[in-house]
Amino acid sequence: MPDKKADLAGPGIGNYDELEKILPTDYRPILNPKETQKAIYEAKDYIEDHMCKVLNLIKVQVPLIVDAESGVNDMLDRDGSRTPIQFHISNDYEKHPVDAQVVQAATKWKRVALKQFNMKTGEGLITDMRAVRKDYFLDHDHSVYVDQWDWEKVITDKQRNLKYLKNVVTKIWEVLVGAERHVQRKFPKLKTKKYPNLPDELTFLHAEDILDMYPDLPRKQRETEVLQKYPAIFIIGIGWLLKDGYPHEMRAADYDDWVTETKSKGQKTHGLNGDILVWNSVTRRRHELTSMGVRVNAETLKIQLEMTGQLDSLKYPYHQGIINNELPLSIGGGIGQSRTYMMLLKKAHLGEVSVTVWPKILKDMCHEKNIHVLE
């Protein structure tokens, strides 16, 4: 049986022999590098403007570094496998030093920012976030450099339910579909039978339902199989232990709510969070676009921290803000910018739409396969 535990964290394919087999052999980019840059900003402006419109958000500044003592950095998983870059700022000859971390995502910072910007119920923010995740394996859709539209919105206690979550996810999906149509109006050759467009509708499935469909497969293979039936899905409930003893995927304990009980097809399910995944017809692989969810409240934060053996995190100001009901209830997520550009512009590699560092072995591999990686 495939190793389910090994599939839970540590994103990326894992070795370059395997990646060599996976990268497409018949790839021809539709847009040249110059056209690609123009198309990126057409998509970027469309998505930012329409996210603000449909979710009532405003654009705000976002940090690249945060104080290590604040507890607002995103630890991504709960197993400690991906740690942030940390450095010491001596400042004033060590009289007033600061230990800082490069953000891995603005997931928790955004909730603090809602209070900082005095956001009211129904109001929210969106950021043009840049981060560094040094522990990723660098393949065709994972990079040390991360760009996201990190967004967050104030909600009420009554909105902490699946119906509201699905409503928000549907609005975001409509923005992404609209962005694809927009860039194709600007660059008509992007509309091609070889690479089908995103479907108009998104299919909602619980992690428990997908496990029932493919009980013997690990997470990534389950996602690959289900995307053959439904080319665009939102997987609900990522983080809760499923009946096989594993979560669908590791998820941090202190932002998304993955313990709240829900129901699907008559069975008990859990979680008010999830991911949008699509089938990428260029790479012929599963492709994650966004992760999001209703955020923890004081009760579910304590439960999730206890379940994961992380109750010591309650010492941080961010966690105290939730426990003491000083931070607003919220919903939020991060949409991968380069991941989204890959899909909309029919690209085979993140390096075609973002500039970062890649190992020589990968750059050589891409060159042989007609993939132009930016440097």
N, C-alpha and C positions, 0 to 999 in steps of 0.2 A: 504494500500500500504506500502511496506517496507520503512524504513527511509533511504533515500538517503544521507541526510546530515551527519548522524552518521557514514556512511560508508567511508567518505572521508579521514580521518586521524586516527591516533592512531592505528598503526598496532598491530596485535595479535588478538586472538580469543575473549578474554575479560573476561572469567571466567573459573574456573577449572571444574565446573559441565559440561559445554559444551565441554571442552577439553577431559574429561573422555569419552564422547560419540564418539569423533572424532578419538582418537588414535586407531590404528588397534588392533584387538583382536586375529589375527592369525599370528602375526609377528614372524619370525625366522631369525635373522641376518645371512647373507651369509658368511661374514667374521668375525672372532673373533677379539677382541680388538688389538692383536698384528699384525695380518694380515692387519687390517684396517689402522694402522699407516704406514705400508709399502706402502699400496695402495694410501694413501693420498699424499705421497711424489712423487710417480710415476705420479699421476695426476697433482700435483703442478708444478713439473719440466717441464712436457710436455706443460702445458698451458702457463706458463711464457715464455718458449723458443719459442713456436710457435706464441704467441701474438707479441713478438718482431720481429719475421721473417715476418709475414704477414702484419703488420702495420708499420714496420720500427721504432721500439721503443727500448730504452735502459732502463735497470733497474737502478733506483735511490733511494737514501735514502728519507724517508718521516717523517714528524714530528708526535710525539704523542701529543705534546702540542703546542699551538700557542698564540701569544700576542692577548689579547682581543680587543685591539685598532686597529688591522690590518684589521678586517672585513673578514678574510679569512676562518673562521670556517663555516661549513655547518649547516644551521639552519633547514634543512630537509623539513619542511613545511612552509607555510607562515602564519599560524594561531598562531604561538607562543606556540604550545602545547608541543614541545619537545626541551628543552633547554640544553645547554652543562654544564658540570661540570666546575665551575670556582673557582680559588683559588688565594690568594695573596701571592706573593713572596716578603718578606720584604727587602732582599738583601742590604747589607751594612748599616744595622741599619736604614732602611727606607730612606736612601739618594738616592738610585737608585732603587726603587721598580718596580715590574712588575706584572700586573694582567694577569694571564694566564688562558687558557681554554683547557680542554682535547678535542681533535678533535672528531667530530661525523662522519666526512668523510673528505677526502682531496680534495673534489670536486673543490673548488676555489683555494686552495693552488697550485694545479697542474698547473693552468694557469699562476700563478706568476712564478712557477718553470721553465716553458718553457722559459721565458725571462732570468731567473737566469742562466740556463744552455746553453743559446744562441742557442736554437733550431731553425733550419731553416724550411722553408716550406716543408712539407712532413716528417719531423722528429718528434719524440715524446718520451714519457717516460712512464714507468709502475712502480708501487710501490707495495710493500708488506705491505699494510696499516692495522693498528690496531686502533680501536676506541672504545669509550664507549658511549652508548646511554641509559641513565639512565631512560628514560620515557617509555620504551617499556614494554608491558605486556609479561611475559616470558611463552612461550608455546613451541610447537614442532619445530617451525622454526623462532622464534624471540628470541634474546638474548641481554642482556646488552653489552656483548662483541661482537664486530663486526670485521670481517676480510674480506678485499676486495682486489682484484687487481684493484687499481685505476689507470687509464691510461689517457693520454691526448696527443693530436697531433696538430701541427700547420697546418692550412689550409689557402686557399686563399678566398677572398670574393666570387669568382665564384663557389666555392665548397660548399657554404652555401645553399644547396638545398636537396630535398628528394632523388634524384638519388644517390648523393654521400653518404648520410646517409645510404640508403639501402645497398649500396655496402660495406660499413664498417661493418654494422650489419651482413651481409652474411658471411664475412670473419671470424668474431668472432664466429658465429654459427658453421662454419666448424671446427674451433679449438676445440670447446666444443665436437662436435661429434667425432672428431679425438681422443680427450682425453679419451672418453668412450671406443673406440675401443682399445686404448693403454692399459688401465688398464685391459680390458678383456683378452688381450693377456698375460698379466702378471698373472692374476687371472681368469682362464677360467670359474670357477663356477659362476662368476658374470653375465655371459650370460645365461639367463633363460627365458622361456616362461611366467613364472608367472609375471615378471616385464619387459615389452617391452623396447627396447632401444629407445633412442632419434631418431626421424625421421630425414632422411637426409636433408629434406628441411624445411625451416621456412616460415610460412604464415604471410604476412604483412597486417594488418588491421588498419584503422583509428579509433580513439575513437568514432568519429561521426557515423561510419558504425556500430559499435557494439551497440551503443545506438539505432540506427534504428532497429536493429535486436531484441533487448530486451528493449523496451522503458519504461517498468514499473518496471524493476529490478534495484536495486542499483549496484554499480560498481563490488563488489566481486562476486555477483551472476551472473552478465553479463559475467564476465571472466570465471566462472565455466561452464556456459552453452556453451560458444563459444569454450572452450577447449575440449568439447565432440565432436565437429566437426573437429577441428584442434588442435592436441595435442601439437603443439609448435607454438607460435605466437609472433609477435612483434607489440605491440600496439603503433601507432603513434599519437602524439599530446596530451600529458598528461599535463594538467594545464590550458588549454583554457576552458572558460565557454561553455558548450554544450547547445543544444536547450532546454533541460529541466531545465536550470538555474544553473546547477552544473558542475564543472570540472570532468573529469573521476576520477582524484585523485588530491589532493593538491600537488603542486610542487613549490619549492622556486622560487622567482622572479629574482634571480641574477646569475644563471648559465645557465640552459637550455633555449633555445629559444622555447617558446610555443605559440608565437603570430603570427609569420610569416605565411602569407596566402599561402595555397597550394590547391590542388584539388584532389578529389577522386570520381570516378564514376559520374563525371559531377557536383558534388556539391562542394561548397566552404568548405574547411577544414582549420585547423590551426596547426602549430607546426612542429618543426624539431627535435623532441626528442621522446623517447619512452622506453618501457620496454619489455624484453623477458620474457614470461611466458610459462611454460610447465605444462602438466598434470603429477602429481606424482602418479604413480600406487601403490606405497607403502603406502602412506598416504591417497590416493584417494582424493586428494585436488589440487587446483591451487598452483603453486609453482613459485615464481619469482626468476630469476637467475641474471639479470642485468638491470640496468637503465643507459641510456646514451643519448647523443644528441649533436647537433651542439650548441655551446655556444652563448650567447647573444653578440651582438655588441653594440656600443654606442646608436644607435637608439632604438633597442628592449629592452635594459636594462632600459632606461628611461620609455618606454611604460609600461613594466611589473611592475616596481616599482610604477608608478602612478596608475595603475589598482589595485594594492594591498595595496595602502596607505602607501608605505614604502620609499618615496622619501628622507626621512632623512638619509637613508643608503648611499646616495651619498657623505657623509662626509668621508667615510672610504677610506683608500689608495687603497684597491683592486678595489672599484667601480670607483674611480677617474682614476685609470689606464686604465679602459675600456673606460670611457667617453673621455679621452684625447688620446685614441688610442696608449697608451704606452704598453699595453699588446697585444700579438698576437691573431689573430682570431684562434679559435680552435674547435676541436670536442673531446669529451671524455666521460668517463663513469666509473662505478664501477661494477665489477663482484663479487658477493658474494662467497667467497671461501668455507665456510662451507656449504652454500646452494648448491653449485655445487658438493661438495663431497657427500652430502646426495643423490643427484640424481645419480651420477656415481657409487656409492658404494651401492646403494639400501638400504639406511638407513631410519629409521622412525623418527629420532630425531637429532637435531643439536648437542646435548650433546654426541652423539656417535662419532663425528668427531672433536669436539673442547672442550677445558677445560675452564669452567667458573663457575659462581655461579647459582644455581637453588634453589627454595624454596623446603622445605621438602615435601610438598604436591605433587609437581610434580615429585620429585625423587621417592617417594613411588608409585605413579601412574605408572611410567615407569617400576619400578621393577616388579610390578604385571603383566605387559604386555610384559615381556621378552625383555625390552629395556635397554641396558647397558649404563647408563649415566656416562661419565668420570668425575672424581673429582680430 
